[in-house]
Amino acid sequence: MATIRKRKIGNKEYFYLEHTMKIGKKVEKKELYLGSKIPKNIEKIKADFLGKIYQEKWFSRIDEIKRNFSEDFRRMPNEIKEKYLENFMIKFTYNTNRIEGGSLTLRETANLLKEGITPREKPIEDVKESEAHKKVFYLMLGHKGDLNLGTVLNWHRLLFENTKPKIAGRIRNYQVAISGSKVELPFPAELNFLLKDFFKWYNKNKGKLHPVELAALVHFKFVSIHPFGDGNGRISRLVMNFVLHKHGYPMLSITYKNRNSYYTALERSQLKKADHIFAMHVIKRYIKDYRSYLKTK
């Protein structure tokens, strides 16, 4: 993140924005002179400053990943492409449900979604929600339109219609909280306005932001609205992958193993009202997961 630094030269004080980051084994520092006073629009300046850094250091690497992945995927026979997507779907379903408290192991998820073998002594709710997630994942892949509220509500309905029918596809009209978090979630009366504003933001920025940054911010902004009684994280990760897939980038599975750093980045962004913290976390995770497609690691 960008930090404000103060320097004294003679009898005068001057302010700078400073951001350090590790590229491979090197640590690089970027600075931006602010002047003798901190500007009133400092948050916008921070966002623009970090945006340029991301573009210089990260986006070119992400685009290299896209080029090499796309070329590799293009050469695959159709049955191998289907197998790749199936394997991703299984891991994505396992991780996204496990993060939210699901009990199925990766092996159990694979047996269920590939072979139709129901695991013994596991909650039937977890089984049904894994099967529903598979259905919605493939529906998301085939969706030819763009993101809108109707589409998201339909995905949520399909995820939970067999396990939590009273909340499936419905915007909550009651207050919720995140256990163990200091983040205060929006009140029910705010949700319609916030959702309308979210899709307005999305339509305004979908052609301006880098697709991976856009995907990360779509995830962050939607989950921060928290419009549903349950399933906000799962829907947010689905819409993130919808954006990636729509723009031809390989999709991302936030792993259960890395859930603590994921939650930390999310909470820090929400508490500090700094979207770029979570965006940077996703971008770095993305590059790490797909580093095999980079010529220079």
C-alpha positions in Angstrom: 0.0 0.0 0.0 1.0 3.6 -0.4 2.4 5.4 2.7 2.7 9.1 3.3 6.2 10.0 4.3 7.4 13.4 5.7 10.8 14.8 5.1 12.4 17.9 6.5 14.7 20.0 4.3 16.1 22.9 6.1 13.2 24.5 8.0 10.5 23.2 5.7 8.6 20.0 5.6 7.6 18.1 2.4 5.3 15.1 1.9 5.7 12.1 -0.4 3.8 9.0 -1.3 5.9 5.9 -1.0 5.3 2.3 -2.1 7.6 -0.6 -1.8 7.2 -4.0 -3.4 9.1 -7.2 -3.9 9.7 -8.2 -7.5 11.4 -11.6 -7.5 14.3 -11.2 -5.1 14.5 -7.4 -5.6 12.7 -4.8 -3.5 11.7 -1.7 -5.5 10.6 1.7 -4.2 8.3 4.2 -6.0 7.8 7.8 -4.8 5.4 10.6 -5.6 6.0 14.2 -4.4 2.9 15.7 -2.8 4.1 19.1 -1.8 4.3 21.0 1.5 0.8 20.0 2.5 -1.1 16.7 2.1 -3.7 17.3 -0.7 -7.4 17.0 0.2 -8.0 14.4 -2.5 -5.2 12.2 -1.2 -7.2 9.0 -1.6 -7.7 9.6 -5.3 -4.0 10.4 -5.6 -3.1 7.2 -3.8 -5.4 5.2 -6.1 -4.0 6.8 -9.3 -0.4 6.3 -8.0 -0.9 2.6 -7.2 -2.8 2.1 -10.5 0.2 3.3 -12.5 2.5 1.0 -10.4 0.2 -2.0 -11.1 0.2 -1.2 -14.8 4.0 -0.9 -15.0 4.9 -3.9 -12.8 2.0 -6.4 -12.8 -0.3 -6.0 -15.7 2.3 -6.8 -18.4 3.1 -10.0 -16.5 -0.6 -10.9 -16.3 -1.1 -10.3 -20.0 1.9 -12.6 -20.7 0.1 -15.2 -18.6 -3.0 -14.7 -20.7 -1.1 -15.0 -24.0 0.7 -18.1 -23.1 -2.3 -19.8 -21.4 -4.5 -19.0 -24.4 -2.0 -20.5 -26.8 -1.7 -23.6 -24.7 -5.4 -23.9 -24.3 -6.0 -23.4 -28.1 -3.8 -26.4 -28.9 -5.7 -28.7 -26.6 -8.1 -31.2 -28.2 -11.7 -30.5 -27.1 -11.9 -33.4 -24.7 -8.7 -32.1 -22.9 -10.2 -28.7 -22.7 -13.3 -30.2 -21.1 -11.2 -32.1 -18.7 -9.2 -29.0 -17.8 -12.5 -27.1 -17.0 -13.9 -30.0 -15.1 -10.7 -30.2 -12.9 -10.9 -26.4 -12.3 -14.6 -26.7 -11.5 -13.9 -29.4 -8.9 -11.1 -27.5 -7.2 -13.0 -24.2 -7.3 -16.2 -25.8 -5.9 -14.2 -27.5 -3.1 -12.3 -24.4 -2.1 -15.2 -21.9 -2.3 -17.5 -24.1 -0.2 -14.7 -25.1 2.2 -14.0 -21.5 2.9 -17.6 -21.0 3.9 -17.6 -24.0 6.2 -18.4 -26.9 3.9 -17.2 -30.3 5.1 -16.4 -32.2 1.9 -12.8 -33.0 1.2 -11.3 -32.4 -2.3 -11.4 -36.2 -3.0 -15.1 -36.4 -1.8 -15.9 -33.4 -4.0 -14.3 -35.0 -7.0 -16.0 -38.3 -6.5 -19.4 -36.6 -6.1 -19.1 -34.2 -9.1 -17.3 -36.6 -11.5 -18.7 -40.0 -10.5 -21.9 -39.2 -8.7 -20.6 -40.9 -5.5 -22.2 -39.3 -2.4 -19.8 -39.2 0.6 -20.9 -41.0 3.7 -21.5 -39.3 7.0 -21.4 -35.8 5.5 -24.3 -33.3 5.8 -26.7 -33.6 2.9 -26.7 -29.8 2.7 -23.0 -29.8 1.8 -23.5 -32.4 -0.9 -26.4 -30.5 -2.5 -24.6 -27.2 -2.4 -21.6 -28.7 -4.1 -23.8 -30.1 -6.8 -25.6 -26.8 -7.2 -22.2 -25.0 -7.4 -21.2 -27.2 -10.3 -24.4 -26.4 -12.1 -24.0 -22.6 -11.6 -20.3 -22.7 -12.6 -21.1 -24.2 -16.0 -24.1 -21.8 -16.3 -21.7 -18.9 -15.6 -19.2 -20.2 -18.3 -21.9 -20.2 -20.9 -23.5 -16.9 -20.0 -23.4 -14.7 -23.1 -24.7 -11.5 -21.5 -23.0 -9.3 -19.0 -23.3 -8.9 -15.3 -26.7 -7.6 -14.0 -28.8 -8.0 -10.9 -31.2 -10.5 -12.5 -28.3 -12.8 -13.4 -26.7 -12.7 -10.0 -30.0 -13.3 -8.3 -30.6 -16.3 -10.5 -27.2 -17.8 -9.7 -27.8 -17.3 -6.0 -31.3 -18.9 -6.3 -29.8 -22.0 -8.1 -27.1 -22.3 -5.4 -29.5 -22.4 -2.5 -32.9 -23.4 -3.7 -32.5 -27.0 -2.4 -30.8 -26.1 0.9 -31.9 -22.6 2.0 -35.1 -21.9 -0.1 -36.1 -19.0 2.1 -33.1 -16.9 1.2 -32.4 -18.3 -2.3 -32.3 -15.5 -4.8 -33.6 -12.9 -2.3 -32.0 -9.7 -1.1 -32.0 -9.7 2.7 -34.3 -7.5 4.7 -32.5 -8.1 8.0 -29.2 -7.1 9.5 -26.2 -9.5 9.3 -22.7 -9.5 10.7 -19.4 -11.3 10.0 -18.3 -13.4 13.0 -15.0 -12.3 14.4 -14.7 -9.2 12.2 -14.8 -5.5 13.0 -16.4 -4.7 9.6 -20.0 -3.3 9.9 -22.1 -4.4 7.0 -24.7 -2.3 5.2 -28.2 -2.0 6.6 -31.1 -3.6 4.7 -32.5 -0.2 3.7 -29.2 0.6 1.9 -29.0 -2.5 -0.2 -31.1 -1.5 -3.2 -29.1 1.8 -3.6 -25.8 0.1 -3.1 -26.6 -2.6 -5.7 -27.7 -0.1 -8.2 -24.6 1.9 -7.6 -22.4 -1.3 -7.9 -23.8 -2.1 -11.4 -23.5 1.5 -12.5 -19.8 1.4 -11.4 -19.3 -1.9 -13.2 -20.7 -0.6 -16.5 -18.7 2.6 -16.3 -15.4 0.8 -15.5 -15.6 -2.5 -17.4 -13.9 -1.0 -20.4 -11.4 1.1 -18.5 -9.8 -1.1 -15.9 -7.5 -4.1 -16.5 -9.7 -7.2 -16.5 -7.9 -8.8 -13.5 -8.1 -5.6 -11.5 -11.8 -5.3 -12.5 -12.4 -8.9 -11.4 -10.8 -8.3 -8.1 -12.7 -5.1 -7.5 -16.0 -6.7 -8.6 -15.4 -9.4 -5.9 -14.5 -6.8 -3.3 -17.3 -4.4 -3.9 -20.0 -7.1 -4.1 -19.0 -9.0 -1.0 -18.8 -5.7 0.9 -22.4 -4.9 0.0 -23.3 -8.4 1.4 -26.8 -8.4 -0.1 -27.7 -12.0 0.8 -28.3 -13.8 4.1 -25.7 -16.4 3.0 -23.6 -17.2 0.0 -22.1 -13.7 -0.5 -18.5 -15.0 -0.7 -19.5 -17.8 -3.1 -21.4 -15.4 -5.4 -18.5 -12.9 -5.3 -16.0 -15.5 -6.3 -18.3 -16.6 -9.2 -18.7 -13.1 -10.5 -14.9 -12.6 -10.2 -14.4 -15.6 -12.4 -17.1 -14.5 -14.8 -15.2 -11.3 -15.5 -11.9 -13.2 -15.9 -13.5 -15.8 -18.3 -15.4 -13.1 -20.3 -12.1 -11.4 -21.0 -10.2 -14.5 -21.9 -8.0 -14.8 -18.8 -7.6 -18.0 -16.8 -9.8 -18.2 -13.8 -8.7 -18.1 -10.2 -9.6 -20.3 -7.3 -9.0 -18.8 -3.9 -7.8 -21.8 -1.9 -9.0 -22.9 1.5 -5.3 -23.1 2.4 -4.8 -19.4 1.8 -8.1 -18.3 3.4 -6.4 -16.4 6.2 -4.4 -14.0 4.0 -7.5 -13.7 1.8 -9.7 -12.7 4.7 -7.1 -10.4 6.1 -6.7 -8.5 2.8 -10.5 -8.3 2.5 -11.0 -6.9 6.1 -8.1 -4.5 5.8 -9.6 -3.1 2.6 -13.0 -2.7 4.1 -11.8 -1.1 7.4 -9.5 1.3 5.6 -11.9 1.9 2.7 -9.0 1.1 0.4 -10.0 -1.1 -2.5 -6.5 -1.4 -3.8 -5.3 -3.6 -0.8 -7.6 -6.4 -1.8 -7.0 -5.8 -5.5 -3.3 -6.1 -4.9 -3.7 -9.3 -2.9 -5.7 -10.9 -5.8 -3.2 -9.7 -8.5 -0.3 -11.1 -6.6 -2.1 -14.4 -5.9 -3.0 -14.6 -9.6 0.6 -14.2 -10.8 1.8 -16.7 -8.2 -0.7 -19.3 -9.2 0.0 -18.9 -13.0 3.8 -18.2 -12.8 4.4 -21.3 -14.9 3.1 -19.3 -17.9 5.8 -16.6 -17.4 9.1 -16.8 -19.1 10.7 -14.7 -16.4 9.4 -15.9 -13.0 
